[in-house]
Amino acid sequence: MKKPATAVQKTKKSVHHPLSDLIPKSAPSIGEIFSPTTFFAVESGLSRNDPDISLSMIADAIEENPEKPLPSLMRERVCLVLRGNYRRKPGPKPTFSREIRYLLARVHYYGRLKELRAAKVRGLMGKTPRSGNALHRRVAGEAIEAHGLNITIERFLNSLSEQNAKRGARVKRRK
């Protein structure tokens, strides 16, 4: 038999969790989070000092998100720009001739390294001290001097390593 309906129905009490106000009602999608016009994407680039983050990208993110407050890194950058105090990274700006000299130095480095390795295998060159690192440093020094670059041997070798890593990543993406 059915229970008779009572005048006052018992209702479940909803339990209010103290953190429930902090959880957004609708979670953003992955595309929304990593879109180049989100504050998240722009602020993460600013925190890494990414040179690809331009002032126009910051402006686009602000225009696309009018209802959201500015994150602290973006607020700092916008204030610096508006006051005229924003400065780009220090150091010489890349020029075409500098890039060509650097490219020629890289070609020189790899060609000379190949020559010296071949000479070492044939026994025409003695053993290098401190393993193979001395050979790399020697060839890097020759390339820097021959092409008039104003960088240290360590910086030159690090930039070669960075470019090899980028090239490897591009090859992996293609596969």
Sine and cosine of phi, psi and omega as CSV:
sin_phi,cos_phi,sin_psi,cos_psi,sin_omega,cos_omega
0.00,0.00,0.53,-0.85,0.03,-1.00
-0.97,0.24,0.55,-0.83,0.08,-1.00
-0.98,0.21,0.60,-0.80,0.03,-1.00
-0.95,0.32,0.60,-0.80,0.01,-1.00
-0.94,0.33,0.74,-0.68,0.02,-1.00
-0.99,-0.13,0.35,-0.94,-0.05,-1.00
-0.92,0.39,-0.61,0.79,-0.01,-1.00
-0.93,-0.37,0.92,-0.38,0.04,-1.00
-0.99,0.16,0.62,-0.78,0.07,-1.00
-0.98,0.18,0.75,-0.67,0.01,-1.00
-0.93,-0.38,0.51,-0.86,0.06,-1.00
-0.96,0.29,0.67,-0.74,0.07,-1.00
-0.99,0.12,0.76,-0.65,0.05,-1.00
-1.00,0.09,0.70,-0.71,0.00,-1.00
-1.00,-0.05,0.82,-0.57,0.00,-1.00
-1.00,-0.07,0.89,-0.46,0.02,-1.00
-0.99,0.10,0.66,-0.75,-0.05,-1.00
-0.90,0.44,-0.42,0.91,-0.01,-1.00
-1.00,-0.06,-0.02,1.00,-0.07,-1.00
-0.91,0.41,-0.42,0.91,0.04,-1.00
-0.95,0.31,-0.39,0.92,-0.03,-1.00
-0.99,0.12,-0.34,0.94,-0.03,-1.00
-0.99,0.12,0.81,-0.59,-0.01,-1.00
-0.91,0.42,0.54,-0.84,-0.02,-1.00
-0.92,0.38,-0.61,0.80,0.06,-1.00
-0.79,-0.62,0.86,-0.50,-0.04,-1.00
-0.97,0.24,0.66,-0.75,0.02,-1.00
-0.95,0.30,0.44,-0.90,0.02,-1.00
-0.98,0.20,0.22,-0.98,0.02,-1.00
-0.87,0.49,-0.64,0.77,0.03,-1.00
-0.88,0.47,-0.62,0.79,0.02,-1.00
-0.93,0.36,-0.59,0.81,-0.03,-1.00
-0.94,0.35,-0.69,0.72,-0.11,-0.99
-0.99,-0.15,0.17,0.98,0.09,-1.00
-0.89,0.45,0.61,-0.80,-0.04,-1.00
-0.90,0.43,-0.23,0.97,0.00,-1.00
-0.99,-0.16,0.20,0.98,0.06,-1.00
-1.00,0.01,0.45,-0.89,0.06,-1.00
-0.88,0.47,-0.58,0.81,-0.01,-1.00
-0.86,0.51,-0.75,0.66,-0.04,-1.00
-0.91,0.41,-0.70,0.72,-0.04,-1.00
-0.93,0.36,-0.68,0.73,-0.02,-1.00
-0.92,0.39,-0.60,0.80,0.03,-1.00
-0.92,0.39,-0.59,0.81,0.08,-1.00
-0.91,0.41,-0.64,0.77,0.03,-1.00
-0.92,0.40,-0.61,0.80,-0.01,-1.00
-0.93,0.37,-0.46,0.89,0.04,-1.00
-1.00,-0.02,0.05,1.00,-0.10,-1.00
0.81,0.58,0.67,0.75,0.00,-1.00
-0.93,0.37,0.85,-0.52,-0.02,-1.00
-0.94,0.35,-0.24,0.97,-0.01,-1.00
-0.98,0.21,-0.23,0.97,0.03,-1.00
-0.98,0.18,0.94,-0.34,-0.04,-1.00
-0.98,-0.18,0.19,-0.98,0.04,-1.00
-0.90,0.44,-0.55,0.83,0.01,-1.00
-0.93,0.37,-0.53,0.85,0.06,-1.00
-0.92,0.40,-0.62,0.78,0.05,-1.00
-0.90,0.44,-0.68,0.73,0.02,-1.00
-0.89,0.46,-0.66,0.75,0.03,-1.00
-0.88,0.48,-0.67,0.74,0.00,-1.00
-0.91,0.42,-0.62,0.78,0.03,-1.00
-0.92,0.40,-0.67,0.74,0.00,-1.00
-0.91,0.41,-0.61,0.80,-0.04,-1.00
-0.97,0.26,-0.31,0.95,-0.07,-1.00
-0.79,-0.62,0.88,0.47,-0.08,-1.00
-0.92,0.38,-0.42,0.91,-0.07,-1.00
-1.00,0.09,-0.18,0.98,-0.06,-1.00
-0.99,-0.16,0.60,-0.80,0.08,-1.00
-0.95,0.30,0.44,-0.90,-0.01,-1.00
-0.95,0.33,0.71,-0.70,0.13,-0.99
-0.91,0.41,0.36,-0.93,-0.13,-0.99
-0.87,0.49,-0.69,0.73,-0.02,-1.00
-0.91,0.43,-0.62,0.79,0.02,-1.00
-0.94,0.34,-0.63,0.78,0.01,-1.00
-0.88,0.48,-0.69,0.73,0.02,-1.00
-0.87,0.49,-0.72,0.69,-0.04,-1.00
-0.91,0.42,-0.68,0.73,0.00,-1.00
-0.89,0.45,-0.67,0.74,0.01,-1.00
-0.90,0.44,-0.66,0.75,0.05,-1.00
-0.88,0.47,-0.68,0.74,-0.01,-1.00
-0.91,0.41,-0.70,0.71,-0.03,-1.00
-0.91,0.42,-0.53,0.85,0.03,-1.00
-0.99,0.10,-0.15,0.99,-0.02,-1.00
0.99,0.17,0.30,0.95,-0.03,-1.00
-0.98,-0.21,0.07,1.00,-0.06,-1.00
-0.97,0.25,0.78,-0.62,0.03,-1.00
-0.84,-0.55,0.66,-0.75,0.06,-1.00
-0.96,0.29,0.04,-1.00,0.02,-1.00
-0.84,0.54,0.61,-0.79,0.03,-1.00
-0.95,0.31,0.29,-0.96,0.04,-1.00
0.92,-0.40,0.19,-0.98,-0.03,-1.00
-0.93,0.37,0.63,-0.77,0.04,-1.00
-0.98,0.20,0.65,-0.76,-0.01,-1.00
-0.91,0.42,0.72,-0.69,0.06,-1.00
-0.87,-0.49,0.25,-0.97,-0.03,-1.00
-0.89,0.46,-0.71,0.70,-0.04,-1.00
-0.91,0.41,-0.60,0.80,0.03,-1.00
-0.91,0.40,-0.66,0.75,0.02,-1.00
-0.90,0.43,-0.63,0.78,0.03,-1.00
-0.91,0.42,-0.70,0.71,0.03,-1.00
-0.87,0.49,-0.66,0.76,0.02,-1.00
-0.90,0.43,-0.68,0.73,0.04,-1.00
-0.88,0.48,-0.70,0.72,0.03,-1.00
-0.90,0.44,-0.60,0.80,0.04,-1.00
-0.91,0.42,-0.62,0.79,0.05,-1.00
-0.90,0.44,-0.70,0.72,0.02,-1.00
-0.89,0.46,-0.70,0.72,0.03,-1.00
-0.86,0.51,-0.72,0.70,-0.03,-1.00
-0.85,0.52,-0.79,0.61,-0.07,-1.00
-0.92,0.39,-0.61,0.80,0.03,-1.00
-0.92,0.40,-0.73,0.69,-0.01,-1.00
-0.92,0.39,-0.61,0.79,0.03,-1.00
-0.89,0.46,-0.65,0.76,0.03,-1.00
-0.90,0.44,-0.68,0.73,0.03,-1.00
-0.87,0.50,-0.75,0.66,-0.06,-1.00
-0.93,0.37,-0.56,0.83,0.06,-1.00
-0.91,0.41,-0.66,0.75,0.03,-1.00
-0.90,0.43,-0.66,0.75,0.03,-1.00
-0.90,0.43,-0.60,0.80,0.02,-1.00
-0.92,0.39,-0.67,0.75,0.01,-1.00
-0.90,0.43,-0.64,0.77,0.00,-1.00
-0.97,0.24,-0.15,0.99,0.01,-1.00
1.00,0.07,0.21,0.98,0.00,-1.00
-0.99,0.15,-0.22,0.97,-0.04,-1.00
-0.81,-0.58,0.65,-0.76,0.00,-1.00
-0.94,0.33,0.08,-1.00,0.02,-1.00
-0.94,0.35,0.61,-0.79,0.03,-1.00
-1.00,0.00,0.64,-0.77,0.04,-1.00
-0.95,0.32,0.33,-0.95,0.05,-1.00
0.80,0.60,0.74,0.67,0.04,-1.00
0.86,0.50,-0.51,-0.86,-0.09,-1.00
-1.00,0.08,-0.14,0.99,-0.04,-1.00
-0.89,0.45,-0.59,0.81,-0.01,-1.00
-0.89,0.45,-0.59,0.81,0.02,-1.00
-0.90,0.43,-0.69,0.73,0.03,-1.00
-0.89,0.46,-0.71,0.71,-0.01,-1.00
-0.90,0.44,-0.65,0.76,0.01,-1.00
-0.88,0.47,-0.74,0.67,-0.03,-1.00
-0.93,0.36,-0.62,0.79,0.03,-1.00
-0.89,0.45,-0.67,0.74,0.04,-1.00
-0.87,0.48,-0.67,0.75,0.04,-1.00
-0.88,0.47,-0.70,0.71,-0.04,-1.00
-0.91,0.41,-0.66,0.75,0.00,-1.00
-0.89,0.45,-0.71,0.70,-0.02,-1.00
-0.93,0.38,-0.67,0.75,-0.05,-1.00
-0.91,0.42,-0.50,0.87,-0.08,-1.00
-0.93,-0.37,0.15,0.99,0.13,-0.99
0.91,0.42,0.60,0.80,0.04,-1.00
-0.99,0.13,0.57,-0.82,-0.03,-1.00
-0.96,-0.27,0.86,0.51,0.04,-1.00
-0.68,-0.73,0.27,-0.96,0.02,-1.00
-0.99,0.15,0.28,-0.96,0.03,-1.00
-0.88,0.47,-0.66,0.75,-0.01,-1.00
-0.88,0.47,-0.69,0.72,0.00,-1.00
-0.90,0.43,-0.65,0.76,0.03,-1.00
-0.89,0.46,-0.74,0.68,0.00,-1.00
-0.91,0.42,-0.61,0.79,0.04,-1.00
-0.90,0.43,-0.65,0.76,0.00,-1.00
-0.92,0.39,-0.59,0.81,0.08,-1.00
-0.89,0.45,-0.68,0.74,0.01,-1.00
-0.90,0.44,-0.67,0.74,0.03,-1.00
-0.87,0.49,-0.68,0.73,-0.02,-1.00
-0.93,0.38,-0.59,0.81,0.07,-1.00
-0.91,0.42,-0.63,0.78,0.03,-1.00
-0.91,0.41,-0.67,0.75,0.03,-1.00
-0.90,0.43,-0.66,0.75,0.01,-1.00
-0.89,0.45,-0.67,0.74,0.03,-1.00
-0.89,0.45,-0.62,0.78,0.03,-1.00
-0.92,0.40,-0.64,0.77,0.03,-1.00
-0.90,0.44,-0.63,0.78,0.01,-1.00
-0.91,0.42,-0.65,0.76,0.01,-1.00
-0.91,0.42,-0.62,0.79,0.00,-1.00
-0.92,0.40,-0.55,0.84,-0.01,-1.00
-0.94,0.35,-0.50,0.87,-0.06,-1.00
-0.98,0.22,0.00,0.00,0.00,0.00
